[in-house]
């Protein structure tokens, strides 16, 4: 099986939830059980890609990639096909979370754990993405002294970053490994240099404990209400809260593929299956729930080595 990592870039708040909860937030985000890291299930992404690619696919090729979908006459649900689809879509896990900053508006915050998990997913491409050393103490590290989230001077002998209500000393301001990640991730983004600078100037590394606190508390929480059509006012008992990953969040996942199994006019290799799923540069799609209120607009990007995209 051939695998290819991908990057998911949230262009608007992204709500991929788990249904109702008895916690403080009525509609929380989906999180990995053991770690609490927010993620987007691969099944959600595969379903969206299936519908997105359908209009332009060749006859037989769409079913070969995503699997056949046949509805029994007069019955609900899908009829099992004679073969499986060649595409496997893995979950997209949090890589960097935008967090409000005292200066620079916001920072894109990651941690050694998230970068280590990303390097594992990158497989053979991991060599182009250096390992980042853990922080010696609770605090932060940035790739450059010009990082927009860093506060210098003002009576503080040590540069600091202020994220939400956290005051973190900057352990190192010229981390070459983190700089390679910042430049490499910026190189994955299509578009002009100003957009890429949003990432290169804002990437901040914090310790894993601080990161786990942020992915629990720095997400977007909206209060929603349902309007009664008869009175035009809030319906009784219809006030709820829902959680979303903020716009500019980055997630990483892996797609896998084999050659196609069916008897389509044209047989596809594993590489062609992945190309059919990922599409062109920067495919924009709608993920998760709440689409009618602007949630879930994302950009899907194939993950390449930095040198292949001019990231370094």
Backbone as numpy.savetxt, mean C-alpha at the origin, in Angstrom:
# Nx Ny Nz CAx CAy CAz Cx Cy Cz
7.17 -21.33 -10.41 6.33 -20.14 -10.41 7.21 -18.90 -10.41
6.85 -17.94 -11.22 7.56 -16.66 -11.25 6.81 -15.65 -10.38
7.57 -14.84 -9.64 6.94 -13.84 -8.77 7.44 -12.44 -9.13
6.61 -11.46 -8.83 6.96 -10.07 -9.11 6.34 -9.19 -8.02
7.17 -8.42 -7.30 6.63 -7.53 -6.26 5.93 -6.34 -6.89
5.02 -5.75 -6.14 4.31 -4.57 -6.62 4.17 -3.56 -5.48
3.99 -2.31 -5.84 3.79 -1.22 -4.89 2.39 -0.67 -5.08
1.68 -0.47 -3.99 0.35 0.11 -4.02 0.42 1.48 -3.34
0.06 2.52 -4.09 0.15 3.90 -3.61 -1.26 4.46 -3.49
-1.67 4.76 -2.27 -3.02 5.29 -2.04 -3.08 6.76 -2.46
-3.97 7.08 -3.40 -4.16 8.45 -3.87 -5.29 9.14 -3.13
-6.12 8.38 -2.46 -7.17 8.92 -1.59 -7.24 7.99 -0.39
-7.94 8.39 0.68 -8.05 7.49 1.84 -8.56 6.11 1.42
-7.97 5.09 2.01 -8.24 3.71 1.61 -8.85 2.93 2.76
-10.10 2.48 2.57 -10.77 1.69 3.60 -10.97 0.26 3.10
-10.16 -0.64 3.60 -10.37 -2.07 3.39 -10.56 -2.66 4.77
-11.81 -2.93 5.12 -12.14 -3.25 6.50 -12.45 -4.70 6.75
-12.88 -4.95 7.98 -13.20 -6.30 8.42 -14.67 -6.43 8.81
-15.47 -5.41 8.49 -16.86 -5.43 8.93 -17.00 -4.72 10.25
-18.13 -4.93 10.91 -18.40 -4.23 12.16 -17.53 -4.75 13.30
-17.31 -3.87 14.27 -16.46 -4.19 15.42 -17.14 -3.70 16.69
-16.77 -4.30 17.81 -17.28 -3.86 19.10 -16.29 -2.91 19.75
-15.24 -2.55 19.02 -14.23 -1.64 19.55 -14.71 -0.20 19.44
-13.81 0.75 19.72 -14.15 2.17 19.66 -14.54 2.57 18.25
-13.82 2.03 17.24 -14.11 2.32 15.84 -15.08 1.26 15.32
-16.18 1.70 14.75 -17.20 0.75 14.30 -16.74 -0.08 13.10
-16.06 0.57 12.14 -15.59 -0.11 10.93 -14.07 0.04 10.84
-13.32 -0.86 11.49 -11.86 -0.73 11.50 -11.22 -1.27 10.22
-9.93 -0.99 10.08 -9.15 -1.52 8.97 -8.84 -3.00 9.18
-8.57 -3.69 8.08 -8.06 -5.06 8.17 -6.60 -4.99 8.62
-6.25 -5.82 9.59 -4.89 -5.87 10.10 -4.45 -7.32 10.24
-3.14 -7.55 10.05 -2.60 -8.88 10.25 -2.74 -9.27 11.72
-3.14 -10.48 11.97 -3.48 -10.91 13.33 -2.30 -10.81 14.29
-1.14 -11.34 13.89 -0.02 -11.44 14.82 0.68 -10.11 15.05
0.75 -9.27 14.03 1.53 -8.04 14.11 0.70 -6.77 14.22
-0.54 -6.81 13.77 -1.37 -5.61 13.74 -1.08 -4.70 12.58
-0.25 -5.12 11.64 0.10 -4.27 10.50 -1.10 -4.18 9.54
-1.52 -2.99 9.15 -2.61 -2.86 8.17 -2.23 -3.49 6.83
-3.22 -4.09 6.16 -2.93 -4.72 4.87 -4.18 -4.68 4.00
-3.97 -4.92 2.71 -5.06 -5.05 1.73 -5.05 -6.50 1.27
-6.13 -7.26 1.48 -6.14 -8.67 1.06 -5.92 -8.83 -0.43
-5.14 -9.84 -0.79 -4.90 -10.11 -2.21 -6.17 -10.43 -2.97
-7.16 -11.02 -2.29 -8.42 -11.35 -2.95 -9.14 -10.08 -3.40
-9.04 -9.00 -2.61 -9.67 -7.74 -2.99 -9.01 -7.17 -4.23
-7.67 -7.17 -4.24 -6.94 -6.63 -5.39 -7.17 -7.47 -6.64
-7.21 -8.80 -6.50 -7.41 -9.65 -7.67 -8.79 -9.42 -8.28
-9.81 -9.27 -7.44 -11.15 -9.02 -7.96 -11.24 -7.72 -8.73
-10.57 -6.67 -8.22 -10.58 -5.38 -8.91 -9.83 -5.49 -10.25
-8.69 -6.15 -10.22 -7.91 -6.31 -11.46 -8.68 -7.14 -12.49
-9.40 -8.13 -12.02 -10.18 -8.97 -12.93 -11.18 -8.14 -13.73
-11.90 -7.27 -13.05 -12.89 -6.43 -13.74 -12.23 -5.33 -14.56
-11.12 -4.81 -14.08 -10.43 -3.74 -14.80 -9.85 -4.22 -16.11
-9.32 -5.43 -16.13 -8.65 -5.95 -17.34 -9.62 -6.61 -18.32
-10.87 -6.85 -17.91 -11.80 -7.58 -18.76 -12.05 -6.92 -20.12
-12.31 -5.61 -20.20 -12.67 -5.03 -21.51 -11.59 -5.14 -22.57
-10.30 -5.10 -22.15 -9.25 -5.08 -23.16 -8.61 -6.44 -23.40
-9.06 -7.46 -22.68 -8.41 -8.76 -22.79 -8.84 -9.49 -24.06
-7.91 -10.30 -24.60 -8.24 -11.14 -25.74 -9.21 -12.25 -25.30
-9.89 -12.82 -26.29 -10.81 -13.91 -26.01 -10.03 -15.08 -25.40
-10.45 -15.54 -24.26 -9.80 -16.67 -23.60 -8.64 -16.29 -22.71
-8.00 -15.15 -22.99 -6.82 -14.76 -22.21 -7.23 -14.31 -20.81
-8.31 -13.57 -20.70 -8.75 -13.07 -19.39 -9.04 -14.23 -18.45
-9.79 -15.24 -18.91 -10.07 -16.40 -18.07 -8.80 -17.18 -17.76
-7.88 -17.21 -18.71 -6.64 -17.94 -18.48 -5.82 -17.30 -17.37
-5.85 -15.98 -17.28 -5.08 -15.27 -16.26 -5.79 -15.32 -14.91
-7.07 -14.96 -14.87 -7.77 -14.79 -13.61 -8.64 -15.98 -13.22
-8.80 -16.94 -14.12 -9.65 -18.08 -13.84 -11.03 -17.88 -14.45
-11.68 -18.96 -14.91 -12.99 -18.83 -15.55 -14.08 -18.51 -14.54
-15.06 -17.78 -14.99 -16.20 -17.44 -14.13 -17.46 -17.75 -14.90
-18.13 -18.82 -14.53 -19.33 -19.25 -15.24 -20.49 -19.33 -14.25
-21.55 -18.69 -14.56 -22.72 -18.68 -13.69 -23.71 -19.73 -14.16
-24.11 -20.60 -13.26 -25.10 -21.61 -13.62 -26.46 -20.95 -13.88
-27.14 -21.34 -14.93 -28.47 -20.75 -15.20 -29.41 -20.98 -14.02
-30.01 -19.90 -13.55 -30.99 -20.00 -12.47 -30.40 -20.27 -11.10
-29.07 -20.16 -10.95 -28.44 -20.44 -9.66 -27.55 -19.27 -9.27
-27.31 -19.17 -7.98 -26.42 -18.13 -7.48 -25.02 -18.70 -7.29
-24.04 -17.85 -7.51 -22.65 -18.27 -7.33 -22.02 -18.72 -8.62
-20.72 -18.98 -8.56 -19.94 -19.37 -9.73 -19.85 -20.88 -9.85
-19.84 -21.33 -11.08 -19.64 -22.75 -11.35 -18.15 -23.02 -11.45
-17.62 -24.01 -10.76 -16.19 -24.30 -10.87 -15.78 -24.57 -12.31
-14.64 -23.99 -12.70 -14.15 -24.19 -14.06 -13.33 -25.46 -14.19
-12.89 -25.71 -15.42 -12.09 -26.90 -15.67 -10.62 -26.69 -15.33
-10.23 -25.45 -15.04 -8.83 -25.15 -14.78 -8.76 -23.92 -13.86
-7.64 -23.73 -13.23 -7.44 -22.57 -12.35 -6.80 -21.44 -13.13
-6.98 -20.22 -12.64 -6.28 -19.09 -13.23 -4.79 -19.18 -12.93
-3.99 -18.57 -13.80 -2.54 -18.66 -13.65 -1.97 -17.62 -12.70
-2.79 -16.66 -12.26 -2.31 -15.55 -11.45 -2.58 -15.79 -9.96
-1.60 -15.49 -9.14 -1.73 -15.53 -7.68 -1.41 -14.13 -7.16
-2.33 -13.52 -6.42 -2.13 -12.16 -5.90 -1.98 -12.22 -4.39
-0.82 -11.80 -3.89 -0.58 -11.78 -2.46 -1.10 -10.51 -1.81
-1.21 -10.54 -0.49 -1.67 -9.37 0.25 -0.68 -8.21 0.11
-1.20 -6.99 0.16 -0.37 -5.79 0.16 -0.25 -5.30 1.60
0.97 -5.26 2.11 1.21 -4.92 3.52 1.80 -3.51 3.61
1.50 -2.82 4.69 1.97 -1.46 4.90 3.49 -1.36 4.77
3.95 -0.35 4.05 5.38 -0.06 3.92 5.73 1.29 4.53
4.93 2.32 4.25 5.19 3.65 4.80 3.85 4.35 5.02
3.72 5.00 6.16 2.47 5.65 6.56 2.67 7.16 6.65
1.84 7.95 5.97 1.95 9.40 6.13 1.44 9.83 7.51
2.25 10.63 8.18 1.92 11.08 9.53 2.13 12.59 9.60
1.21 13.29 10.25 1.33 14.74 10.40 2.65 15.11 11.08
3.29 16.15 10.55 4.56 16.60 11.08 4.48 18.07 11.46
5.23 18.44 12.51 5.25 19.83 12.96 5.76 20.75 11.86
6.74 20.27 11.08 7.23 21.02 9.91 7.13 20.11 8.69
7.02 20.71 7.52 6.94 19.92 6.29 5.60 19.27 6.05
4.58 19.63 6.81 3.21 19.14 6.66 3.06 17.69 7.09
3.79 16.78 6.45 3.69 15.37 6.83 4.99 14.67 6.52
5.18 13.53 7.18 6.32 12.65 6.92 5.80 11.29 6.49
6.56 10.60 5.64 6.26 9.21 5.29 7.10 8.34 6.21
6.44 7.67 7.14 7.13 7.01 8.24 7.16 5.50 8.01
8.34 4.92 8.18 8.51 3.48 8.09 9.37 3.03 9.25
9.70 1.75 9.28 10.49 1.21 10.39 11.38 0.08 9.89
12.39 -0.31 10.67 13.25 -1.42 10.24 12.47 -2.70 9.96
11.44 -2.99 10.76 10.64 -4.20 10.53 9.94 -4.15 9.18
9.29 -3.03 8.87 8.55 -2.93 7.61 9.51 -3.03 6.41
10.69 -2.42 6.51 11.65 -2.50 5.41 12.24 -3.91 5.29
12.45 -4.58 6.42 12.97 -5.95 6.37 11.95 -6.89 5.73
10.67 -6.73 6.07 9.63 -7.56 5.46 9.52 -7.27 3.96
9.69 -5.99 3.59 9.65 -5.64 2.17 10.82 -6.28 1.43
12.01 -6.28 2.01 13.17 -6.91 1.36 12.95 -8.41 1.18
12.29 -9.03 2.13 11.97 -10.46 1.99 11.03 -10.69 0.82
10.04 -9.82 0.67 9.11 -9.95 -0.45 9.78 -9.68 -1.79
10.81 -8.84 -1.79 11.48 -8.50 -3.04 12.28 -9.66 -3.61
12.64 -10.62 -2.78 13.34 -11.81 -3.27 14.66 -11.47 -3.92
14.82 -11.87 -5.17 16.09 -11.67 -5.86 16.39 -10.19 -6.11
15.38 -9.34 -6.04 15.61 -7.90 -6.22 16.08 -7.23 -4.93
16.10 -7.97 -3.82 16.42 -7.36 -2.53 17.84 -6.81 -2.49
18.74 -7.38 -3.31 20.12 -6.91 -3.30 20.27 -5.46 -3.67
19.35 -4.94 -4.47 19.40 -3.52 -4.87 18.80 -2.60 -3.82
18.22 -3.19 -2.77 17.58 -2.41 -1.71 18.28 -2.76 -0.40
19.15 -1.90 0.10 20.00 -2.27 1.24 19.23 -2.50 2.53
19.81 -3.35 3.38 19.23 -3.57 4.71 19.45 -2.31 5.55
18.45 -1.97 6.34 18.51 -0.79 7.21 18.69 -1.26 8.64
19.71 -0.75 9.30 20.00 -1.17 10.67 18.95 -0.65 11.65
18.61 -1.43 12.67 17.66 -0.96 13.69 18.22 0.26 14.43
17.33 1.03 15.01 17.76 2.18 15.81 18.25 1.72 17.18
19.28 2.38 17.68 19.83 2.00 18.97 18.88 2.35 20.11
18.13 3.44 19.96 17.20 3.89 20.99 15.93 4.38 20.32
14.84 4.51 21.05 13.63 5.09 20.46 13.93 6.47 19.89
13.57 6.67 18.66 13.86 7.93 17.99 13.60 7.81 16.51
14.34 8.59 15.72 14.12 8.63 14.28 15.45 8.71 13.56
15.40 8.43 12.27 16.56 8.54 11.40 16.07 9.03 10.04
16.82 9.91 9.42 16.44 10.45 8.11 17.60 10.28 7.15
17.28 10.36 5.86 18.28 10.13 4.83 19.16 11.35 4.60
18.66 12.54 4.92 19.39 13.75 4.61 19.05 14.83 5.62
19.99 15.73 5.85 19.73 16.85 6.76 18.70 17.80 6.16
18.43 17.68 4.85 17.46 18.54 4.20 16.05 17.97 4.27
15.87 16.88 5.00 14.54 16.30 5.12 13.56 17.34 5.67
12.41 17.43 5.03 11.48 18.51 5.37 10.83 18.34 6.74
10.91 17.15 7.33 10.26 16.91 8.62 11.17 17.19 9.81
12.44 17.50 9.56 13.40 17.66 10.64 13.42 19.11 11.13
13.41 19.26 12.45 13.52 20.57 13.08 14.95 20.75 13.57
15.63 21.82 13.09 17.00 22.12 13.51 16.98 23.35 14.40
17.98 23.47 15.24 18.16 24.70 16.01 17.03 24.92 16.99
16.60 26.16 17.10 15.53 26.58 18.03 15.83 26.12 19.45
17.13 26.20 19.81 17.52 25.84 21.17 17.69 24.36 21.40
17.43 23.54 20.38 17.56 22.09 20.53 18.94 21.66 20.03
19.79 21.10 20.89 21.13 20.70 20.44 21.10 19.52 19.47
20.04 18.75 19.51 19.91 17.58 18.64 18.72 17.80 17.69
18.88 17.55 16.37 17.72 17.65 15.47 16.61 16.72 15.92
15.38 17.14 15.70 14.24 16.37 16.17 13.17 16.34 15.08
12.30 15.32 15.17 11.09 15.29 14.35 9.90 15.23 15.30
8.83 15.89 14.91 7.61 15.92 15.71 6.48 15.32 14.87
6.09 14.10 15.21 5.07 13.37 14.47 3.84 13.21 15.35
2.72 13.77 14.90 1.53 13.82 15.75 1.93 14.44 17.09
1.79 13.71 18.19 2.20 14.26 19.48 3.49 13.64 19.98
4.27 13.05 19.09 5.54 12.41 19.45 6.70 13.36 19.18
7.60 13.44 20.14 8.81 14.25 20.03 9.98 13.27 19.98
10.61 13.13 18.80 11.63 12.10 18.60 12.97 12.71 18.25
14.03 12.36 18.98 15.36 12.83 18.59 15.83 12.11 17.33
16.54 12.82 16.47 17.06 12.23 15.23 18.42 11.61 15.53
18.50 10.30 15.40 19.72 9.57 15.71 20.79 9.80 14.65
20.35 9.89 13.39 21.30 10.03 12.28 20.61 10.76 11.14
21.30 11.74 10.54 20.69 12.54 9.47 21.29 12.27 8.10
22.15 11.28 8.00 22.72 10.97 6.68 22.82 9.46 6.49
21.73 8.77 6.76 21.68 7.31 6.63 21.67 6.94 5.15
22.77 6.38 4.68 22.90 6.06 3.25 21.91 4.99 2.82
21.69 3.98 3.68 20.76 2.91 3.32 19.34 3.44 3.19
18.94 4.29 4.14 17.60 4.88 4.07 17.50 5.81 2.86
18.59 6.50 2.55 18.61 7.35 1.36 18.41 6.56 0.09
19.00 5.35 0.02 18.81 4.50 -1.15 17.35 4.08 -1.28
16.69 3.79 -0.16 15.27 3.45 -0.19 14.44 4.65 -0.66
14.76 5.84 -0.15 14.01 7.03 -0.54 14.13 7.29 -2.03
15.35 7.23 -2.55 15.56 7.47 -3.98 14.95 6.36 -4.84
15.09 5.12 -4.36 14.54 4.00 -5.12 13.03 4.01 -5.18
12.37 4.28 -4.06 10.91 4.34 -4.04 10.42 5.51 -4.89
11.12 6.64 -4.83 10.74 7.77 -5.67 10.86 7.43 -7.15
11.86 6.61 -7.48 12.04 6.20 -8.87 10.92 5.31 -9.39
10.19 4.65 -8.47 9.07 3.81 -8.89 7.86 4.64 -9.29
7.77 5.87 -8.76 6.60 6.70 -9.01 6.68 7.33 -10.39
5.63 7.19 -11.20 5.63 7.89 -12.48 5.39 9.37 -12.27
5.71 10.15 -13.27 5.44 11.58 -13.15 6.69 12.41 -13.03
6.51 13.67 -12.76 7.60 14.64 -12.75 8.36 14.59 -11.42
9.50 15.25 -11.40 10.37 15.27 -10.23 9.70 15.85 -8.98
8.88 16.91 -9.08 8.25 17.44 -7.85 7.46 16.39 -7.08
6.77 15.49 -7.78 6.03 14.44 -7.07 6.98 13.49 -6.37
8.08 13.17 -7.01 9.03 12.26 -6.39 9.70 12.89 -5.17
9.86 14.21 -5.18 10.45 14.89 -4.03 9.55 14.81 -2.80
8.23 14.61 -3.02 7.34 14.41 -1.88 7.80 13.24 -1.04
8.40 12.25 -1.69 8.85 11.05 -0.99 10.28 11.20 -0.50
11.18 11.66 -1.37 12.60 11.70 -1.00 12.86 12.63 0.18
12.09 13.69 0.31 12.30 14.65 1.39 11.51 14.31 2.65
10.67 13.29 2.59 9.78 13.03 3.72 9.94 11.67 4.37
10.77 10.80 3.81 10.90 9.46 4.38 11.64 9.52 5.71
11.00 9.02 6.75 11.55 9.03 8.11 11.48 7.61 8.66
12.58 7.16 9.25 12.64 5.84 9.88 12.49 6.01 11.39
11.56 5.27 11.99 11.40 5.27 13.44 11.57 3.85 13.95
11.74 3.70 15.24 11.87 2.36 15.81 10.55 1.60 15.70
10.63 0.29 15.76 9.46 -0.56 15.53 8.34 -0.32 16.54
8.70 -0.03 17.79 7.67 0.20 18.80 6.89 1.48 18.50
7.60 2.52 18.09 6.92 3.77 17.72 6.06 3.55 16.49
6.56 2.77 15.53 5.79 2.51 14.31 4.50 1.76 14.64
4.57 0.80 15.53 3.35 0.05 15.88 2.33 0.96 16.56
2.81 1.95 17.32 1.91 2.93 17.92 1.26 3.79 16.84
2.04 4.18 15.83 1.52 5.06 14.78 0.51 4.35 13.89
0.75 3.08 13.54 -0.23 2.44 12.65 -1.52 2.08 13.39
-1.52 2.24 14.71 -2.76 2.10 15.46 -3.48 3.44 15.67
-2.72 4.53 15.75 -3.31 5.80 16.16 -3.26 6.91 15.10
-2.43 6.76 14.06 -2.26 7.83 13.07 -3.05 7.57 11.80
-3.97 6.63 11.83 -4.83 6.41 10.67 -5.95 7.44 10.65
-6.65 7.51 9.54 -7.74 8.47 9.40 -9.03 7.84 9.92
-9.73 8.54 10.82 -11.00 8.07 11.37 -12.07 9.11 11.06
-13.09 8.70 10.32 -14.17 9.60 9.92 -15.46 9.20 10.61
-16.22 10.20 10.99 -17.55 9.97 11.56 -18.58 10.14 10.46
-19.41 9.14 10.27 -20.41 9.14 9.21 -21.81 9.08 9.83
-22.79 9.53 9.04 -24.17 9.51 9.51 -25.08 9.19 8.32
-26.17 8.50 8.59 -27.16 8.20 7.56 -28.35 9.14 7.72
-28.80 9.72 6.60 -29.90 10.67 6.62 -31.23 9.96 6.35
-32.20 10.22 7.18 -33.53 9.66 6.98 -34.20 10.36 5.80
-34.66 9.63 4.77 -35.26 10.27 3.60 -36.58 10.99 3.90
-37.23 10.58 4.96 -38.52 11.19 5.29 -38.37 12.53 6.00
-37.39 12.61 6.90 -37.23 13.83 7.71 -36.09 14.72 7.23
-35.15 14.15 6.46 -33.99 14.94 6.03 -33.00 15.19 7.14
-33.13 14.49 8.25 -32.22 14.62 9.38 -31.55 13.27 9.65
-30.63 13.26 10.60 -29.92 12.03 10.92 -30.89 10.94 11.36
-30.73 9.75 10.77 -31.58 8.62 11.14 -31.19 8.12 12.53
-32.16 7.70 13.33 -31.86 7.21 14.69 -30.90 6.03 14.67
-29.87 6.10 15.48 -28.92 5.00 15.60 -28.00 4.83 14.41
-27.98 5.79 13.48 -27.18 5.64 12.27 -25.98 6.58 12.27
-25.28 6.62 13.37 -24.03 7.37 13.49 -22.92 6.36 13.73
-21.87 6.41 12.90 -20.80 5.42 13.05 -19.46 6.03 12.65
-18.38 5.36 13.02 -17.03 5.78 12.67 -16.38 4.71 11.80
-15.56 5.14 10.85 -14.85 4.20 9.99 -13.40 4.64 9.82
-12.52 3.68 9.75 -11.08 3.92 9.72 -10.54 3.71 8.31
-9.58 4.56 7.90 -8.97 4.44 6.58 -7.47 4.69 6.69
-6.72 4.10 5.76 -5.32 4.50 5.59 -5.31 5.84 4.88
-4.51 6.80 5.34 -4.52 8.13 4.71 -3.99 8.09 3.28
-4.36 9.09 2.50 -3.78 9.26 1.17 -2.26 9.40 1.30
-1.55 8.88 0.32 -0.08 8.81 0.23 0.50 7.60 0.94
-0.33 6.74 1.54 0.18 5.51 2.13 0.80 4.62 1.05
1.90 3.95 1.39 2.55 2.99 0.49 2.42 1.59 1.07
2.05 0.62 0.21 1.96 -0.78 0.60 2.72 -1.62 -0.41
3.23 -2.76 0.03 3.99 -3.65 -0.84 3.40 -5.05 -0.79
3.40 -5.72 -1.95 2.91 -7.09 -2.03 3.63 -7.84 -3.13
3.25 -9.08 -3.33 3.88 -9.94 -4.35 2.80 -10.63 -5.17
2.99 -10.64 -6.49 2.15 -11.45 -7.38 2.98 -12.62 -7.90
2.33 -13.75 -8.05 2.98 -14.91 -8.62 2.19 -15.42 -9.80
2.84 -16.18 -10.66 2.16 -16.69 -11.85 2.88 -17.91 -12.39
2.10 -18.75 -13.04 2.63 -19.85 -13.84 2.18 -19.62 -15.27
2.57 -20.47 -16.17 2.00 -20.42 -17.51 0.53 -20.79 -17.47
-0.23 -20.37 -18.46 -1.68 -20.64 -18.46 -1.95 -22.12 -18.71
-3.10 -22.56 -18.18 -3.46 -23.98 -18.23 -4.52 -24.30 -19.28
-5.30 -23.31 -19.67 -6.46 -23.62 -20.52 -6.08 -23.77 -21.97
-7.07 -24.06 -22.80 -6.84 -24.27 -24.23 -7.19 -23.00 -25.02
-6.74 -21.85 -24.52 -7.00 -20.59 -25.19 -6.22 -20.54 -26.51
-6.65 -19.68 -27.44 -5.94 -19.58 -28.72 -4.46 -19.27 -28.55
-4.11 -18.53 -27.49 -2.71 -18.16 -27.29 -2.31 -18.51 -25.86
-1.29 -19.35 -25.72 -0.84 -19.75 -24.40 0.13 -18.69 -23.88
-0.02 -18.32 -22.59 0.80 -17.27 -21.99 1.86 -17.86 -21.08
3.05 -17.25 -21.11 4.09 -17.60 -20.14 3.79 -16.91 -18.81
4.53 -17.30 -17.77 4.32 -16.67 -16.46 4.59 -15.17 -16.52
5.61 -14.77 -17.27 5.94 -13.35 -17.39 4.81 -12.60 -18.09
4.22 -13.19 -19.10 3.11 -12.54 -19.80 1.87 -12.44 -18.92
1.65 -13.45 -18.07 0.51 -13.39 -17.15 0.68 -12.22 -16.18
1.87 -12.05 -15.63 2.12 -10.94 -14.72 2.00 -9.59 -15.43
2.48 -9.53 -16.67 2.34 -8.30 -17.44 0.89 -7.96 -17.71
0.07 -8.98 -17.97 -1.36 -8.77 -18.21 -2.05 -8.25 -16.95
-1.64 -8.74 -15.79 -2.26 -8.31 -14.53 -1.82 -6.91 -14.12
-0.52 -6.64 -14.21 -0.01 -5.35 -13.76 -0.30 -4.23 -14.75
-0.41 -4.55 -16.03 -0.74 -3.53 -17.03 0.39 -2.54 -17.21
0.02 -1.33 -17.63 1.01 -0.30 -17.90 1.51 0.37 -16.65
2.30 1.40 -16.84 2.93 2.11 -15.73 1.90 2.91 -14.96
1.80 2.61 -13.67 0.92 3.40 -12.82 -0.56 3.21 -13.09
-1.03 1.96 -13.14 -2.45 1.69 -13.31 -3.24 2.23 -12.13
-4.27 3.02 -12.39 -5.11 3.57 -11.33 -6.35 2.71 -11.18
-6.67 2.32 -9.97 -7.83 1.46 -9.71 -8.51 1.87 -8.42
-9.70 1.31 -8.22 -10.51 1.60 -7.03 -10.52 0.37 -6.14
-10.08 0.54 -4.89 -9.96 -0.59 -3.98 -10.78 -0.36 -2.71
-11.26 -1.44 -2.13 -11.93 -1.37 -0.84 -13.33 -0.80 -0.93
-13.89 -0.48 0.22 -15.25 0.03 0.29 -15.30 1.55 0.25
-16.52 2.08 0.28 -16.79 3.52 0.33 -16.34 4.26 -0.93
-16.42 3.61 -2.07 -15.97 4.23 -3.32 -16.79 5.47 -3.66
-18.09 5.47 -3.33 -18.94 6.60 -3.71 -18.67 7.85 -2.88
-17.88 7.72 -1.81 -17.49 8.91 -1.05 -15.98 9.17 -1.20
-15.42 8.65 -2.29 -14.05 9.00 -2.65 -12.96 8.14 -2.05
-13.31 7.04 -1.42 -12.28 6.19 -0.82 -11.70 5.22 -1.86
-10.44 4.84 -1.65 -9.88 3.70 -2.36 -9.26 3.94 -3.72
-9.01 5.19 -4.11 -8.34 5.43 -5.39 -6.84 5.18 -5.18
-6.31 4.19 -5.89 -4.93 3.74 -5.69 -4.20 3.64 -7.02
-2.88 3.64 -6.93 -2.04 3.45 -8.10 -1.24 2.17 -7.91
-1.31 1.27 -8.88 -0.60 -0.01 -8.83 0.66 0.10 -9.68
1.81 -0.19 -9.08 3.09 -0.02 -9.75 3.92 -1.30 -9.66
4.50 -1.72 -10.77 5.43 -2.84 -10.74 6.71 -2.41 -10.03
7.21 -3.27 -9.17 8.41 -2.94 -8.37 9.64 -3.41 -9.13
10.52 -2.48 -9.47 11.75 -2.81 -10.18 12.94 -2.37 -9.35
14.13 -2.81 -9.77 15.35 -2.38 -9.09 15.57 -0.88 -9.32
16.16 -0.18 -8.36 16.35 1.26 -8.51 17.05 1.66 -9.79
18.11 0.91 -10.16 18.87 1.29 -11.34 18.06 1.18 -12.62
17.06 0.29 -12.63 16.24 0.09 -13.83 15.30 1.25 -14.09
15.01 2.05 -13.05 14.10 3.17 -13.21 14.76 4.51 -12.96
16.09 4.49 -12.80 16.78 5.74 -12.54 16.56 6.25 -11.14
16.26 5.34 -10.21 16.00 5.78 -8.85 17.25 6.17 -8.09
18.42 5.75 -8.57 19.64 6.13 -7.88 20.63 6.64 -8.90
